[in-house]
Amino acid sequence: MRFPANVSKLRKEYGFNSGNVFTTTNPKTEKNGKVSDMPTIVLHLEPINHGVCPAAGSCAALCLNKAGNPVYLNNKLSRRQKRSMAFVSHRNAFLELVVIEAARNVAKGYKGVRLNGTSDNAWEREQVIISQETSDYVMYLSGRYIQPGAYSVIVAMLRLGLLPYDYTKRIDRDFDTARYLGYHLTLSWGGKHDGVIFDVAERYGLNVAAPVYGIKKSAKLPDTITHNGKVYNTIDGDITDFRKQDPCDKVYIVGLRLKKTPNQTEELAKRFCIA
């Protein structure tokens, strides 16, 4: 089975292969396969130079984009840059590649997908046009059939059998469409819209993920967090990253222990944390 010609050309131009489109070794999502039985693939884009994090706020100074083992950092950042450039300059070919590599990972047993590993794109609005060649190749890889045509990227993921979820600091997302499609979103603290993010959470029945200051890796998170005079029950967001199984009968705070990042100071950390 031949790779679709337009996608093959993109692969050669940017040096993409079957192992460097999605990430399967993200420390957060690796827990998904162990705790939630939802092994997850993650798409990491470069968050700064291509407008993919339009609601970044206090999080920007402590962004996890440059965290991790410094031995692999330059290669990791280069890969994210190339994915972002392909997404901006050759959008449909790149999105067809994303669908193909997602299908490859479905055949390996992956069940979850995060398209915003280090970005905040409104994927519920992004459309991919699946060619006959891509449809045939997806079937060859995974046994899953996606009829040629135009689809929401989220619908394409679902037709592959993947369960999509993400975190977002944006309040302009189409939350109703995302829910209708089966795309689970958790609001995220530390952005430009912190002043209204809990109002948005109440309106759409969403939870809010937020870092908590001074909680060590082995220490228990508080059972409740008070914000603006209101008490919220917490969920330990470090047990698993797979948020689709979180309770949604009311607004919860998905508590996260603050991760170490380059140039982190106490002042920046406290500014970023909700409590």
FENZI-V106266 format. One line per field, one symbol per residue. burial: b if it has 16 or more other ideal C-beta (glycine too) atoms within 10 Angstrom, else e. A space follows every 50 residues. Layout:
# FENZI-V106266
burial->???
This chain:
# FENZI-V106266
burial->eeebebbeebbeebebeeebbbbeebebbbbbbeebebbbbbbbbbbbeb ebbebbbbbbbbbbbbbbeeeeeeebeebbbbbbbbbeebebbbbbbbbb bbbbbbeeebbbbbbbbbbbbbbbebebebbebbbebbeebbebebeeee bbbbbbbbbbebbbbbbbbbbebebeebeebebbbbbbbbbbbbeebbeb beebebbbbbbbeebeeeeebeeebebeeeebebbebbebbbbeebeeee bbbbbbbbeebeeeeeeebeebbbb
